[in-house]
Amino acid sequence: MWWAGDVVAEAADGWLLVDFTPFVVRDAHGVTTRLREAGQGAFALDPAQRARSG
């Protein structure tokens, strides 16, 4: 599997901070399509809606 994210920060020692959000907030198993095809409603993932703890 290939995936690429945006580098959002780089430390002086070369460490990178990569935004992993697009990878996590996706419908990898096609659940939204399956629900629609089963007549269970029209759902969509909204990357703007996320939860953060701490």
Long-range contacts (C-beta under 8 A, 24 or more apart in sequence): 21-47, 21-50, 22-47, 25-50
